[in-house]
Amino acid sequence: MYAIISCGGKQYKVQVDDVIDVERMDNNAGDKLTFSPLLISADGKVSVGTPTVKGATVEATVVEHGKGDKLQIAVYKKMNGHHRAQGHRQPFTRIKITSIKA
């Protein structure tokens, strides 16, 4: 059984006990979350929502917050010697899928 959920403007394919990183959320570690799935597949039967599947929920728990790997950003302008470098670490929230109810 799997489901497609939407979180932070992105869609994720999840199964029970999956741990995924989503865009940073304002929840504390250990908080329970509930998502309305866009699609659920169980026993070879697919239910597609318009926009969400009625009566279905995906429950998750916040595991931790963190920052992603550092991305190096370099700016260079030719003929005037302008160089600039900076880094960026995108914040994320790690969640664990605890149940999918169809």
C-alpha positions, 0 to 999 in steps of 0.5 A: 500500500502506498499513497501520494501526499502533498506537503510544502508544494511538492508531492511525495510517494510514501509507504508505512514506516517511510522517513522523508525530508519535507520543507521546513514546518513549524512543528516540534519533534514528536508532533503528530501530523495528518495529511489528506492523500491525493492518491492511494493504491492498495491491493492493486486498486488505485483511488484517485482524489479530486483533489483528495481521496475522501475519507482517507488519511495519512498520519505521520510523526515529526522526527527532527529538524535539520539543514541539508547539504551545503550548496556552493554558489559562485558568481563571476563577471568577466572583464571586471574581476568580480568574484563572489562565493556563498553557500546555502543549506536548505532547512528541512523537517524529517517525518516518519509515516506511521499509518495510511488509512483508506 
